[in-house]
């Protein structure tokens, strides 16, 4: 609509400009006829007898048929030439505008690809750290145990082969879990989104029911205050909630009553809905809040809490895959809260 109005305005201005040039030409033509060429009269004669203005008015108001046609043809030539010039200039300006927009689009794509490459490089560094430190540790343990078993003299009293086998299996299982978690982390950023609409609170309840079988004593409870329907990839959000609620249960199971809260609120400053999963567990040092989403980064010892340290990294990748953001808050012995957002265009109104 704006484009049509702009084109209409350009045509209107062009018509007015052409008519203006035409009338100026008509006046100047009459002026030249009277001032210089009228019946071969000389300039001095016209000025001396004082009939210049009268002849000019007569020439303007009473042209001959031949003069009318000649001047109309000249005016038409002006109009056609002006139309040609306008079409040429407008086409050139339009081409320049398209080229400018194309350059801006290409620059935006280059910037986006550059940012993606920076993220990929960061992830590659994380993989390097993982391979050189995390995966090498259980391999060293397996090699050490196997070497120790081979170096024992045959029939040596006190040789507990069963214990060695259990240690080897434990190290192998740890390495297997780390590899599986690393693959899950990698796949979380490459899967295509299958969007659907679902209730976040209902999803949290389903996930909690699946996980609480690990805590049969009934000391864990779930509080849900979210009734918001969202549009997202259900399987990926379920995986994220499995990690979030699983972590909440794991780090709060030492409490007499473990309470996991799932809710949401509106951030008016950013005009977005914020979801959170909160627990009343051991918490963490708030100065290290930025580390909880690093791959294989653990803020608690493996002896106290099992796990590979990849769960929250997977959560971050899933939320960022949806265009949202995630962050953590907590304090030692005061629980932890993981927040995440989803873009508004993927959300619907409350049911």
ZIFEN-V863119 format. One record per residue. N is the residue number from 1. RES is the residue in three letters. SS is DSSP state (A for helix, B for strand, O for the rest). BURIAL is I if it has 9 or more other C-alpha atoms within 8 Angstrom, else O. D_LAST is the distance of its C-alpha to the last C-alpha in whole Angstrom. Layout:
BEGIN
n->N res->RES ss->SS burial->BURIAL d_last->D_LAST
n->N res->RES ss->SS burial->BURIAL d_last->D_LAST
END
This chain:
BEGIN
n->1 res->UNK ss->O burial->O d_last->37
n->2 res->UNK ss->A burial->O d_last->38
n->3 res->UNK ss->A burial->O d_last->40
n->4 res->UNK ss->A burial->O d_last->42
n->5 res->UNK ss->A burial->O d_last->42
n->6 res->UNK ss->A burial->O d_last->44
n->7 res->UNK ss->A burial->O d_last->46
n->8 res->UNK ss->A burial->O d_last->47
n->9 res->UNK ss->A burial->O d_last->48
n->10 res->UNK ss->A burial->O d_last->50
n->11 res->UNK ss->A burial->O d_last->52
n->12 res->UNK ss->A burial->O d_last->53
n->13 res->UNK ss->A burial->O d_last->54
n->14 res->UNK ss->A burial->I d_last->56
n->15 res->UNK ss->A burial->O d_last->58
n->16 res->UNK ss->A burial->O d_last->59
n->17 res->UNK ss->A burial->O d_last->60
n->18 res->UNK ss->A burial->I d_last->62
n->19 res->UNK ss->A burial->O d_last->64
n->20 res->UNK ss->A burial->O d_last->65
n->21 res->UNK ss->A burial->I d_last->67
n->22 res->UNK ss->A burial->I d_last->68
n->23 res->UNK ss->A burial->O d_last->69
n->24 res->UNK ss->A burial->O d_last->71
n->25 res->UNK ss->A burial->I d_last->73
n->26 res->UNK ss->A burial->I d_last->74
n->27 res->UNK ss->A burial->I d_last->75
n->28 res->UNK ss->A burial->O d_last->77
n->29 res->UNK ss->A burial->O d_last->78
n->30 res->UNK ss->A burial->I d_last->80
n->31 res->UNK ss->A burial->I d_last->81
n->32 res->UNK ss->A burial->I d_last->83
n->33 res->UNK ss->A burial->I d_last->84
n->34 res->UNK ss->A burial->I d_last->86
n->35 res->UNK ss->A burial->I d_last->87
n->36 res->UNK ss->A burial->I d_last->88
n->37 res->UNK ss->A burial->I d_last->89
n->38 res->UNK ss->A burial->O d_last->89
n->39 res->UNK ss->A burial->O d_last->93
n->40 res->UNK ss->A burial->O d_last->94
n->41 res->UNK ss->O burial->I d_last->94
n->42 res->UNK ss->O burial->O d_last->95
n->43 res->UNK ss->A burial->O d_last->92
n->44 res->UNK ss->A burial->O d_last->95
n->45 res->UNK ss->A burial->O d_last->96
n->46 res->UNK ss->A burial->I d_last->93
n->47 res->UNK ss->A burial->I d_last->92
n->48 res->UNK ss->A burial->O d_last->96
n->49 res->UNK ss->A burial->O d_last->96
n->50 res->UNK ss->O burial->O d_last->92
n->51 res->UNK ss->O burial->O d_last->91
n->52 res->UNK ss->A burial->I d_last->88
n->53 res->UNK ss->A burial->O d_last->85
n->54 res->UNK ss->A burial->O d_last->86
n->55 res->UNK ss->A burial->I d_last->87
n->56 res->UNK ss->A burial->I d_last->83
n->57 res->UNK ss->A burial->O d_last->82
n->58 res->UNK ss->A burial->I d_last->83
n->59 res->UNK ss->A burial->I d_last->82
n->60 res->UNK ss->A burial->I d_last->79
n->61 res->UNK ss->A burial->O d_last->79
n->62 res->UNK ss->O burial->O d_last->81
n->63 res->UNK ss->O burial->I d_last->81
n->64 res->UNK ss->O burial->O d_last->83
n->65 res->UNK ss->A burial->O d_last->81
n->66 res->UNK ss->A burial->O d_last->81
n->67 res->UNK ss->A burial->O d_last->80
n->68 res->UNK ss->A burial->I d_last->77
n->69 res->UNK ss->A burial->O d_last->76
n->70 res->UNK ss->A burial->O d_last->77
n->71 res->UNK ss->A burial->I d_last->75
n->72 res->UNK ss->A burial->O d_last->72
n->73 res->UNK ss->A burial->O d_last->72
n->74 res->UNK ss->A burial->O d_last->72
n->75 res->UNK ss->A burial->I d_last->69
n->76 res->UNK ss->A burial->O d_last->68
n->77 res->UNK ss->A burial->O d_last->69
n->78 res->UNK ss->A burial->I d_last->67
n->79 res->UNK ss->A burial->I d_last->64
n->80 res->UNK ss->A burial->O d_last->64
n->81 res->UNK ss->A burial->O d_last->65
n->82 res->UNK ss->A burial->I d_last->62
n->83 res->UNK ss->A burial->I d_last->59
n->84 res->UNK ss->A burial->O d_last->61
n->85 res->UNK ss->A burial->O d_last->60
n->86 res->UNK ss->A burial->O d_last->57
n->87 res->UNK ss->A burial->O d_last->56
n->88 res->UNK ss->A burial->O d_last->57
n->89 res->UNK ss->A burial->O d_last->56
n->90 res->UNK ss->A burial->O d_last->52
n->91 res->UNK ss->A burial->O d_last->52
n->92 res->UNK ss->A burial->O d_last->53
n->93 res->UNK ss->A burial->O d_last->51
n->94 res->UNK ss->A burial->O d_last->48
n->95 res->UNK ss->A burial->O d_last->49
n->96 res->UNK ss->A burial->O d_last->50
n->97 res->UNK ss->A burial->O d_last->46
n->98 res->UNK ss->A burial->O d_last->45
n->99 res->UNK ss->A burial->O d_last->47
n->100 res->UNK ss->A burial->O d_last->45
n->101 res->UNK ss->A burial->O d_last->42
n->102 res->UNK ss->A burial->O d_last->43
n->103 res->UNK ss->A burial->O d_last->44
n->104 res->UNK ss->A burial->O d_last->41
n->105 res->UNK ss->A burial->O d_last->39
n->106 res->UNK ss->A burial->O d_last->42
n->107 res->UNK ss->A burial->O d_last->42
n->108 res->UNK ss->A burial->O d_last->38
n->109 res->UNK ss->A burial->O d_last->38
n->110 res->UNK ss->A burial->O d_last->41
n->111 res->UNK ss->A burial->O d_last->39
n->112 res->UNK ss->A burial->O d_last->36
n->113 res->UNK ss->A burial->O d_last->39
n->114 res->UNK ss->A burial->O d_last->41
n->115 res->UNK ss->A burial->O d_last->38
n->116 res->UNK ss->A burial->O d_last->37
n->117 res->UNK ss->A burial->O d_last->40
n->118 res->UNK ss->A burial->O d_last->40
n->119 res->UNK ss->A burial->O d_last->37
n->120 res->UNK ss->A burial->O d_last->39
n->121 res->UNK ss->A burial->O d_last->42
n->122 res->UNK ss->A burial->O d_last->41
n->123 res->UNK ss->A burial->O d_last->39
n->124 res->UNK ss->A burial->O d_last->43
n->125 res->UNK ss->A burial->O d_last->44
n->126 res->UNK ss->A burial->I d_last->42
n->127 res->UNK ss->A burial->O d_last->43
n->128 res->UNK ss->A burial->O d_last->46
n->129 res->UNK ss->A burial->I d_last->46
n->130 res->UNK ss->A burial->I d_last->44
n->131 res->UNK ss->A burial->I d_last->47
n->132 res->UNK ss->A burial->O d_last->50
n->133 res->UNK ss->A burial->O d_last->48
n->134 res->UNK ss->A burial->I d_last->46
n->135 res->UNK ss->A burial->I d_last->47
n->136 res->UNK ss->A burial->I d_last->50
n->137 res->UNK ss->A burial->O d_last->50
n->138 res->UNK ss->A burial->I d_last->50
n->139 res->UNK ss->A burial->I d_last->52
n->140 res->UNK ss->A burial->O d_last->55
n->141 res->UNK ss->A burial->I d_last->54
n->142 res->UNK ss->A burial->I d_last->55
n->143 res->UNK ss->A burial->O d_last->58
n->144 res->UNK ss->A burial->O d_last->59
n->145 res->UNK ss->A burial->I d_last->59
n->146 res->UNK ss->A burial->I d_last->60
n->147 res->UNK ss->A burial->O d_last->63
n->148 res->UNK ss->A burial->O d_last->64
n->149 res->UNK ss->A burial->I d_last->64
n->150 res->UNK ss->A burial->O d_last->66
n->151 res->UNK ss->A burial->O d_last->68
n->152 res->UNK ss->O burial->O d_last->69
n->153 res->UNK ss->O burial->O d_last->72
n->154 res->UNK ss->O burial->O d_last->72
n->155 res->UNK ss->O burial->O d_last->72
n->156 res->UNK ss->O burial->O d_last->72
n->157 res->UNK ss->O burial->O d_last->71
n->158 res->UNK ss->O burial->O d_last->68
n->159 res->UNK ss->O burial->O d_last->66
n->160 res->UNK ss->O burial->O d_last->62
n->161 res->UNK ss->A burial->O d_last->61
n->162 res->UNK ss->A burial->O d_last->58
n->163 res->UNK ss->A burial->O d_last->57
n->164 res->UNK ss->A burial->I d_last->58
n->165 res->UNK ss->A burial->O d_last->56
n->166 res->UNK ss->A burial->O d_last->53
n->167 res->UNK ss->A burial->I d_last->53
n->168 res->UNK ss->A burial->I d_last->53
n->169 res->UNK ss->A burial->O d_last->50
n->170 res->UNK ss->A burial->O d_last->48
n->171 res->UNK ss->A burial->I d_last->49
n->172 res->UNK ss->A burial->I d_last->48
n->173 res->UNK ss->A burial->O d_last->45
n->174 res->UNK ss->A burial->I d_last->44
n->175 res->UNK ss->A burial->I d_last->45
n->176 res->UNK ss->A burial->O d_last->43
n->177 res->UNK ss->A burial->I d_last->40
n->178 res->UNK ss->A burial->I d_last->40
n->179 res->UNK ss->A burial->I d_last->41
n->180 res->UNK ss->A burial->O d_last->38
n->181 res->UNK ss->A burial->I d_last->36
n->182 res->UNK ss->A burial->I d_last->37
n->183 res->UNK ss->A burial->O d_last->37
n->184 res->UNK ss->A burial->I d_last->33
n->185 res->UNK ss->A burial->I d_last->33
n->186 res->UNK ss->A burial->O d_last->35
n->187 res->UNK ss->A burial->O d_last->33
n->188 res->UNK ss->A burial->I d_last->29
n->189 res->UNK ss->O burial->I d_last->30
n->190 res->UNK ss->O burial->O d_last->32
n->191 res->UNK ss->O burial->O d_last->29
n->192 res->UNK ss->O burial->O d_last->27
n->193 res->UNK ss->O burial->O d_last->24
n->194 res->UNK ss->O burial->O d_last->22
n->195 res->UNK ss->B burial->O d_last->18
n->196 res->UNK ss->B burial->O d_last->15
n->197 res->UNK ss->B burial->I d_last->12
n->198 res->UNK ss->B burial->I d_last->11
n->199 res->UNK ss->B burial->I d_last->9
n->200 res->UNK ss->A burial->I d_last->11
n->201 res->UNK ss->A burial->I d_last->12
n->202 res->UNK ss->A burial->O d_last->12
n->203 res->UNK ss->A burial->I d_last->15
n->204 res->UNK ss->A burial->I d_last->16
n->205 res->UNK ss->A burial->I d_last->17
n->206 res->UNK ss->A burial->O d_last->18
n->207 res->UNK ss->A burial->I d_last->21
n->208 res->UNK ss->A burial->I d_last->22
n->209 res->UNK ss->A burial->O d_last->23
n->210 res->UNK ss->A burial->O d_last->25
n->211 res->UNK ss->A burial->I d_last->27
n->212 res->UNK ss->A burial->I d_last->27
n->213 res->UNK ss->A burial->O d_last->30
n->214 res->UNK ss->A burial->O d_last->32
n->215 res->UNK ss->O burial->I d_last->32
n->216 res->UNK ss->O burial->O d_last->33
n->217 res->UNK ss->O burial->O d_last->34
n->218 res->UNK ss->O burial->O d_last->31
n->219 res->UNK ss->O burial->I d_last->31
n->220 res->UNK ss->B burial->I d_last->28
n->221 res->UNK ss->B burial->I d_last->24
n->222 res->UNK ss->B burial->I d_last->21
n->223 res->UNK ss->B burial->O d_last->19
n->224 res->UNK ss->B burial->I d_last->15
n->225 res->UNK ss->O burial->I d_last->13
n->226 res->UNK ss->O burial->I d_last->11
n->227 res->UNK ss->O burial->I d_last->7
n->228 res->UNK ss->O burial->I d_last->7
n->229 res->UNK ss->B burial->I d_last->7
n->230 res->UNK ss->B burial->I d_last->11
n->231 res->UNK ss->B burial->I d_last->13
n->232 res->UNK ss->B burial->I d_last->16
n->233 res->UNK ss->B burial->I d_last->19
n->234 res->UNK ss->A burial->I d_last->18
n->235 res->UNK ss->A burial->O d_last->21
n->236 res->UNK ss->A burial->I d_last->22
n->237 res->UNK ss->A burial->I d_last->19
n->238 res->UNK ss->A burial->I d_last->20
n->239 res->UNK ss->A burial->I d_last->24
n->240 res->UNK ss->A burial->I d_last->23
n->241 res->UNK ss->A burial->I d_last->21
n->242 res->UNK ss->A burial->I d_last->24
n->243 res->UNK ss->A burial->I d_last->26
n->244 res->UNK ss->A burial->I d_last->24
n->245 res->UNK ss->A burial->I d_last->24
n->246 res->UNK ss->A burial->I d_last->27
n->247 res->UNK ss->A burial->O d_last->29
n->248 res->UNK ss->A burial->I d_last->27
n->249 res->UNK ss->A burial->I d_last->28
n->250 res->UNK ss->A burial->O d_last->32
n->251 res->UNK ss->A burial->I d_last->33
n->252 res->UNK ss->A burial->I d_last->32
n->253 res->UNK ss->O burial->I d_last->33
n->254 res->UNK ss->O burial->O d_last->36
n->255 res->UNK ss->O burial->O d_last->35
n->256 res->UNK ss->O burial->O d_last->35
n->257 res->UNK ss->O burial->O d_last->31
n->258 res->UNK ss->B burial->I d_last->29
n->259 res->UNK ss->B burial->I d_last->26
n->260 res->UNK ss->B burial->I d_last->23
n->261 res->UNK ss->B burial->I d_last->20
n->262 res->UNK ss->B burial->I d_last->17
n->263 res->UNK ss->B burial->I d_last->15
n->264 res->UNK ss->B burial->I d_last->14
n->265 res->UNK ss->B burial->O d_last->15
n->266 res->UNK ss->B burial->O d_last->16
n->267 res->UNK ss->B burial->I d_last->20
n->268 res->UNK ss->O burial->O d_last->20
n->269 res->UNK ss->O burial->O d_last->24
n->270 res->UNK ss->O burial->O d_last->23
n->271 res->UNK ss->O burial->O d_last->19
n->272 res->UNK ss->B burial->I d_last->17
n->273 res->UNK ss->B burial->I d_last->15
n->274 res->UNK ss->B burial->I d_last->17
n->275 res->UNK ss->B burial->I d_last->17
n->276 res->UNK ss->B burial->I d_last->19
n->277 res->UNK ss->B burial->I d_last->21
n->278 res->UNK ss->B burial->I d_last->23
n->279 res->UNK ss->B burial->I d_last->26
n->280 res->UNK ss->O burial->I d_last->29
n->281 res->UNK ss->O burial->I d_last->32
n->282 res->UNK ss->O burial->I d_last->35
n->283 res->UNK ss->O burial->I d_last->33
n->284 res->UNK ss->O burial->I d_last->36
n->285 res->UNK ss->O burial->I d_last->38
n->286 res->UNK ss->A burial->I d_last->36
n->287 res->UNK ss->A burial->O d_last->39
n->288 res->UNK ss->A burial->O d_last->38
n->289 res->UNK ss->A burial->I d_last->34
n->290 res->UNK ss->A burial->O d_last->35
n->291 res->UNK ss->A burial->O d_last->36
n->292 res->UNK ss->O burial->I d_last->34
n->293 res->UNK ss->O burial->I d_last->32
n->294 res->UNK ss->O burial->I d_last->36
n->295 res->UNK ss->O burial->I d_last->37
n->296 res->UNK ss->O burial->I d_last->39
n->297 res->UNK ss->O burial->I d_last->39
n->298 res->UNK ss->O burial->O d_last->39
n->299 res->UNK ss->O burial->O d_last->39
n->300 res->UNK ss->O burial->O d_last->40
n->301 res->UNK ss->O burial->O d_last->43
n->302 res->UNK ss->O burial->O d_last->42
n->303 res->UNK ss->O burial->O d_last->44
n->304 res->UNK ss->O burial->O d_last->42
n->305 res->UNK ss->O burial->I d_last->38
n->306 res->UNK ss->O burial->O d_last->39
n->307 res->UNK ss->O burial->O d_last->37
n->308 res->UNK ss->O burial->I d_last->38
n->309 res->UNK ss->O burial->I d_last->36
n->310 res->UNK ss->O burial->I d_last->34
n->311 res->UNK ss->A burial->I d_last->31
n->312 res->UNK ss->A burial->I d_last->29
n->313 res->UNK ss->A burial->I d_last->31
n->314 res->UNK ss->A burial->I d_last->29
n->315 res->UNK ss->A burial->I d_last->26
n->316 res->UNK ss->A burial->I d_last->27
n->317 res->UNK ss->A burial->I d_last->28
n->318 res->UNK ss->A burial->I d_last->25
n->319 res->UNK ss->A burial->I d_last->23
n->320 res->UNK ss->A burial->I d_last->26
n->321 res->UNK ss->A burial->I d_last->26
n->322 res->UNK ss->O burial->I d_last->22
n->323 res->UNK ss->O burial->O d_last->23
n->324 res->UNK ss->O burial->I d_last->22
n->325 res->UNK ss->O burial->I d_last->24
n->326 res->UNK ss->B burial->I d_last->25
n->327 res->UNK ss->B burial->I d_last->27
n->328 res->UNK ss->B burial->I d_last->28
n->329 res->UNK ss->B burial->I d_last->29
n->330 res->UNK ss->B burial->I d_last->31
n->331 res->UNK ss->O burial->I d_last->34
n->332 res->UNK ss->O burial->I d_last->37
n->333 res->UNK ss->O burial->I d_last->36
n->334 res->UNK ss->O burial->I d_last->33
n->335 res->UNK ss->O burial->I d_last->31
n->336 res->UNK ss->B burial->I d_last->29
n->337 res->UNK ss->B burial->I d_last->26
n->338 res->UNK ss->B burial->I d_last->24
n->339 res->UNK ss->B burial->I d_last->22
n->340 res->UNK ss->B burial->I d_last->21
n->341 res->UNK ss->B burial->I d_last->19
n->342 res->UNK ss->O burial->I d_last->18
n->343 res->UNK ss->O burial->I d_last->18
n->344 res->UNK ss->A burial->O d_last->16
n->345 res->UNK ss->A burial->O d_last->17
n->346 res->UNK ss->A burial->I d_last->15
n->347 res->UNK ss->B burial->I d_last->12
n->348 res->UNK ss->O burial->I d_last->9
n->349 res->UNK ss->O burial->O d_last->6
n->350 res->UNK ss->O burial->O d_last->4
n->351 res->UNK ss->O burial->O d_last->0
END
